[in-house]
Amino acid sequence: MNLARHFWNRLSQDADRVLFEHLAPSGEITWRQSRGALLTEASLWMAALRAAGIRPGDRVALSLGKATGLVTAHLAVLGVGAGVVPLNPALSAVETEAVLRQAEVKLAITTSSTVSRAPEIVAAVNGPWWVAAQAEEPDEVPPPTIALAEVLAGYRPGDEPSIGPDDALALLLFTSGTTGQPKGVGLTHHNIGANLQALLVETWQMSAEDRLLHALPPHHLHGLGLGLYGTLYVGNAAVLLDRFDPLVVLTALAQHRISVFMGVPTMYHRMTERMAAGAKDPPLIGGGLSPLRVFISGSAPLSPETFRRFEEQSGFRIVERYGLTETAINTSNPLDAERRPGTVGLALPGVEVGIFDPHTQQPLSPGETGEIWVRGPHVFSGYWNNPEVTAAAFCDDWFRTGDLGVLSTDAYLSINGRMKELIIVGGTNVTPGEVEAVLETQAGVRECAVAGVPDADLGEKVAAFIVPQADQAAASLEADLRKRAEQDLAPYKRPRLYRFLAEIPRNSMGKVERGKLKDLGAAAPKPEE
Ligand code: AMP
């Protein structure tokens, strides 16, 4: 499937219907785009891209936040047959430059803050750099960049999309790199289209009647591939928020006739706290006439405790799903059957999930823990210009995820953590997740995360990082946690070190940055053991 063709077909029907709305934290809608307006704008941008020499197969970098031009830019780049390289604004200038050079980007379209933050990165693009000045930004753009409005002034809408092969590059994403160097992951039109059909249409039953509340960053697979491309694919409406704030989201859910919310576990944790603190002010989720039907979580493990508390507060059982940049989404809890907390559900239609012994590469049976391998039409074909890493990541056509997991006899997948995050205590494996699941149920714990830190005797020991509830004294909480661990965990799994923090270090997708925890643990004063 070619995404440009699919998006164009969708957007051509019912042209006046609003597809995207942008919601300011104040509750005001700052812009709206109808399907027809988007297509007209995209065809104008395509004329400018073609005139700038962008051809099928080229790469164009985008970093536009959630400005009006965001969706137009994606449509136009795909429409001329080029691949999109989304830039993560959190990357440093050196990291951004590395991405632009690795991807051999021929043109970049960004906000002026991207350029003013790091003017030196402009030279890393082998071609023009267009700047879309935002409301609060100056109109003047530093040379050699060009104001987008000036570029577009010379063209008229009318260009039709180029329909390239299904295996053409659509998105070139750089993995978040919470461990190691970021790697380029190229997803084709076919990878993304197959995944959106299996996930959004067949599993989550999304339709043009849905309204999505989008509070995710627009440059990862989750917010971009599922949130934005999913909206273009299905033709539902989406309300875009620049960033997540629990109160803004809870208010918007009730006030903007939202039917679907996609988030990361940290968002659910914060919404749960807000609901507990705010009783019924403002009128939160639900109400008899509300179209709200599904809350989805992914990108990091959703703890059974957060699942339970969210259900208690809102009445909704979160649908947890599991994916990677390399494969898009592999599994999801079902809509119409049991949503099992602590699991990421069942393989999507057309996707195979297997558990393998990572050393012997032999398949394991239900109930046995091993490495999760996946295959199907959604799996990327290799790391960008990196055949060695690609060869190590595949076994025949199975992609080795690097995650540890176990399948139940009725095919629900549970994830036990990343293989790289395993803590090896005197030769015995401990996964952070199994320890976190025990500690987080202790009263007085607001959040917790676990990591291995070096130990002269055992090689590694388990360290627990705890964010206490506001009124909770650390000393008594530590005593309670030690007692709880003695009761519920085998001796080698019990934390030897407790550190109390104001917050758990996480990246923008809510993934715990365990490297930072290890550093904190290694720097901790020697605990009393
Ligand atoms: P990324 O490619 O940055 O999206 O990271 C993918 C990794 O996130 C996976 O390999 C998992 O380790 C983790 N992940 C994603 N979704 C889940 C989930 N629902 N539960 C546990 N881990 C998850």
Residues whose N, C-alpha, C, O or C-beta is under 5 A from the ligand:
A	BS01	AMP	S176 S297 G298 S299 A300 P301 L302 R321 Y322 G323 L324 T325 V344 T401 D403 I415 R418
